[in-house]
Amino acid sequence: MLPFTIRELSQKLFDRSISPVELTHDCLDRIDKLNPALNAFITVTAESALERARLAEREIFRGHYLGPLHGIPIGLKDIIDVAGVRTTAASAQLSTPSNDRVPTEDAQVVRRLRCGGAIILGKQNLHEFAYGGSSMISSFGEVHNPWDVARVAGGSSGGSAASVAVGLGFAAVGTDTAGSIRLPAAYCGIVGLKPTYGRVSTRGVVPLSSSYDHVGSLTTCVYDAALMLQVLSDYDSPNPCASKPVPSLVSAFDALPTNLRIGVLRSFFFDDLHPEIADAIEKAIQVLAGLQAEIRDIKLEVSTDRTLASAEAYAYHKAFVERSPELYQPATLARIQSGANISAHDALRASRELQASRHDIQEIFDEVDVLLTPTVPIPPPLIADLREHPDQLRAQELIMLRNTRPFNVWGIPTISVPCGFTKDGLPIGLQLAGAPWRGIVLLQAAHAYEQETGWHKRRPELARNT
């Protein structure tokens, strides 16, 4: 494998020292070798990927360079529409002959990626309809963790995270409704970025709960996450190649943050931490303090109400539930049906409370610049244990998603970066969050920590042996 980040690869592509075709062949070869162990991809679009790679090669050779993603192979979570390619959402509801979802248009994020010259390798496995945090429940089988294939990869963007960790593409686009990018990023030892709510379009993405759904990226480093967000961000313009540009994100790395105020959310977020995770987080705090950041312990009120999310999920699925409930995995059907009896009055109340919380959270950023928590309180569980005790799956997922979900409620930009490993060699994630629409400060802080520690440079043995 070419051991490069997108930042390094894009320069080599621009200099023509490597080719998009070479990169794409490398990724497709790795998918052939490693996907049987990980089950990260549902659909591999090898033919169209190579066609796009040849086009990118011609464009770059002629001097028509589209930017840092031009010629870079990436993957997509399989709830994101690609014209002419089946979108399954890892469910028989959308992948049986009579119910195939084969869109005629690309999702807005796919249009943005194509305008940037990215090469789409295929569609990645997930927890069915993104309604879970383990990626155990899928019509195509569970996703396996690249650091230990006996363990879960996290979810719901499990296939996306696993693929990036071992180089089955150099980035992936996932979705995050309660932590579905950051949780699997932490479990797979990579970077997962959920931007501010509304920063990236969800048009052409199968919804879970529209009030909480975010589209973001999974990458091997913070700089690459910034590159991805730069391309994905838009205002849902009908012409994605001409949409209003967002402020430069990568230029922010030219200067490290000064006088950074970091608020550590110990109450709630540090409860019942696995001891090795607790130790890694305390060491991460000390690293940031060594970078002259001011560390403050703060408290925030955390809502655990899921009324609106349950109501919105049921509203989308109601027709499927009535027509063909047997096509769901039983666990998914039970979760969807939990929203069936929520009244319009209760859903409206919950929506108003959500908007109030998103307004109120802004006040904390008068006191601090960045919030800090562990990404996940526990290491990734063993798949065999969850298979043996399926009644424990939802309880385990709620623990795994405990620390990530509040940031979807608040709608603020949040990132998970690697911050260490357990004694069993399993990755640990550090979660940082910033003020809405001020992702540059967040990315600066995450990048500064990353560069000081280098945890992100470690790759699973599975990747090194191919």
Buried (B, 14 or more C-beta within 10 A) or exposed (E): BEEBBBBBBBEBBBEEEBBBBBBBBBBBEBBEBBBEEBBBBBBBBBEBBBEBBBBBBEBBEEEEBBBBBBBBBBBBBBBBBBBEBBBBBBBBBBBEEEBEBEBEEBBBBBBBBBBBBBBBBBBBBBBBBBBBBBBBBBBBEBBBBBBBBEBBBBBBBBBBBBBBBBBBBBBBBBBBBBBBBBBBBBBBBBBBBBBBBEBBBBEBBBBBBBBBBBBBBBBBBBBBBBBBBBBBBBEEBEEBEEBEEBEEBBEBBEEBBEEBBBBBBBEBBBEEBBEBBBBBBEBBBEBBEEBEBEBEEBEBEBBEBBBBBBBBBBBBBBEBBEEBBEBBBEBBBEBBBBBEEBEEEBBEBBBEBBEEBBEEBEEBBEEBBBBBBBBBBBBBBBBEBBEEEEEEBBEBBBBBBBBBBBBBBBBBBBBBBBBBBBEEEBBBBBBBBBBBBBBBBBBBBBBBBBBEBEBBEBBBEBBEEE
